[in-house]
Amino acid sequence: GQTPMFPRIFGHEAGGIVESVGEGVTDLAPGDHVLPVFTGECKECPHCKSAESNMCDLLRINTDRGVMIGDGKSRFSINGKPIYHFVGTSTFSEYTVMHVGCVAKINPAAPLDKVCVLSCGISTGLGATINVAKPPKGSTVAIFGLGAVGLAAAEGARIAGASRIIGIDLNANRFEEARKFGCTEFVNPKDHDKPVQQ
């Protein structure tokens, strides 16, 4: 569902160190360790001030412009032609330029090669379970797909107190690892003639 602008630099999950900051940026300084956040927060709009939404009016993902908000221009180019941004992060690059609202400052002791998954996979799955689904204690939860987001969703269900956490994936090799994140039982759709919801 993203804007089909090409060429562009993809990537949204990473960890990095601030090299420089633009005029007016006071929350960050060169040398700060950060994670990109593609669903950024301006901290001023009604959504950012709400406990129920993170769909910032200024920075939400579905305004994937491919350019910077301030001037409508890309910060990437080759031979004088623009290369467009991706969801405000473009992390498949040695250097990138982001709106300050799309950067979260982290503890510099955190190893960037490990905490990078917090910038999307873990926060997305855990947040979707705890903040959106909000399963009641003792409930049954089904999780479709046991990759990074699915495993984090299982962990969120476990933290919330779900009694049954059903992991559903076409790759049965993921089941044992998913048990460590709270899954109590598993379904592989390829093992059944009917759709799994039946």
TAPE-V63504 format. One line per field, one symbol per residue. ss: DSSP state (H for helix, E for strand, L for the rest). Layout:
ss = ???
This chain:
ss = LLLLLLLELLLLLLLEELLLLLLLLLLLLLLLEEEELLLLLLLLLHHHHLLLLLLLLLLLLLLLLLLLLLLLLLLEEELLEEEELLLLLLLLLLLLLLLHHHEEEELLLLLHHHHHHHHLHHHHHHHHHHHHHLLLLLLEEEEELLLHHHHHHHHHHHHHLLLEEEEELLLHHHHHHHHHLLLLEEELHHHLLLLLLL
